[in-house]
Amino acid sequence: MKIGIIGAGNIGGNLTRRLTALGHDVSVANSRGPETLTALAEETGATPVRVEEAARGAEIVVVTVPLKAVPDLPSGLLDGAADDVAVIDTGNYYPQRDGRIDAVEDDGLTESRWTEGHLGHPVIKAFNGTYAQDILDRHRPAGDPGRLALPVAGDDGAAKAKVRALIEELGFDTVDSGGIDDSWRQQPDTPVYGLQEGVEAVTKALAEASPERPAAFRA
Ligand SMILES: NC(=O)c1ccc[n+]([C@@H]2O[C@H](COP(=O)([O-])OP(=O)(O)OC[C@H]3O[C@@H](n4cnc5c(N)ncnc54)[C@H](OP(=O)(O)O)[C@@H]3O)[C@@H](O)[C@H]2O)c1
């Protein structure tokens, strides 16, 4: 599959490593330009590109930049992507890092709803509570008792199914955590955030979440 990854840090770098290892055709971009991604490209075989080119022809695009950088992404970012492109949002709002986002703090928008407003495209929220290192180290075949499960939220059923299939191919089970308005259930400091467990525990943790934004994640 042709996959574009915007952000080549902890999460974007490790997704590039694993997705290329699985044989996917990965284009990867960061803020500083493709010439700064030659080491990652040599290591993985991914194609380093400018942000504007990352989504070209892609069936899945992963946006994995700090939330504060989302408004800086170029408009038309998804122009040229496949018509049915699924856009994965891995983002989390850390006010200390991202600055105050009024729409999240005051209007109660979920972090991913805010992000999709900037992208102008629906997103599927996934990997936001996954340790970057686990993407490399903790993938397991289907049926393995140690296989971890990741919550996946999104409004578009077909896009969500495509993303869940990719995550399962990456070596993780998935749990449907609802739509984007429900995705507070997997935001920072919820029971499922950072939980390294299987389907049953992840399902239980999602059910136990509180819609109240935790004090540590308010500005
Ligand atoms: N780290 C984790 O374990 C983890 C786990 C789950 C979710 N997350 C969330 O996922 C997101 C990414 O986290 P991360 O830890 O991977 O971040 P990171 O290591 O800081 O990497 C961020 C990447 O985004 C790129 N970037 C920044 N601004 C950009 C722009 N305007 N255009 C294009 N690329 C831009 C950076 O490029 P340059 O280096 O060139 O600036 C860098 O490659 C965050 O919202 C984070 O909260 C992180």
The ligand as a Gaussian input file, in Angstrom:
#p B3LYP/6-31G(d) Opt

LIG

0 1
 N        6.470000       9.771000      21.483000
 C        5.519000       8.914000      21.730000
 O        5.778000       7.813000      22.275000
 C        4.100000       9.236000      21.335000
 C        3.163000       8.231000      21.514000
 C        1.879000       8.420000      21.066000
 C        1.520000       9.624000      20.495000
 N        2.411000      10.633000      20.379000
 C        1.922000      11.891000      19.794000
 O        2.198000      11.848000      18.394000
 C        2.608000      13.151000      17.947000
 C        4.039000      13.049000      17.433000
 O        4.853000      12.640000      18.521000
 P        6.390000      12.270000      18.373000
 O        6.854000      11.906000      19.724000
 O        6.582000      11.315000      17.239000
 O        6.981000      13.703000      17.985000
 P        8.505000      14.117000      17.718000
 O        9.428000      12.986000      18.023000
 O        8.712000      15.429000      18.382000
 O        8.534000      14.320000      16.130000
 C        7.754000      15.307000      15.527000
 C        7.959000      15.241000      14.027000
 O        7.047000      16.185000      13.451000
 C        7.761000      16.952000      12.499000
 N        7.130000      18.248000      12.341000
 C        6.983000      19.241000      13.242000
 N        6.373000      20.300000      12.693000
 C        6.135000      19.964000      11.405000
 C        5.571000      20.650000      10.309000
 N        5.076000      21.890000      10.432000
 N        5.535000      20.028000       9.115000
 C        6.023000      18.777000       8.978000
 N        6.573000      18.061000       9.983000
 C        6.631000      18.665000      11.177000
 C        9.150000      17.070000      13.069000
 O       10.031000      17.430000      12.043000
 P       11.396000      18.202000      12.367000
 O       12.178000      17.323000      13.264000
 O       12.010000      18.422000      11.034000
 O       10.950000      19.506000      13.027000
 C        9.362000      15.638000      13.575000
 O        9.776000      14.801000      12.526000
 C        2.442000      14.087000      19.151000
 O        1.175000      14.693000      19.146000
 C        2.574000      13.146000      20.332000
 O        1.919000      13.651000      21.492000
 C        3.700000      10.449000      20.769000

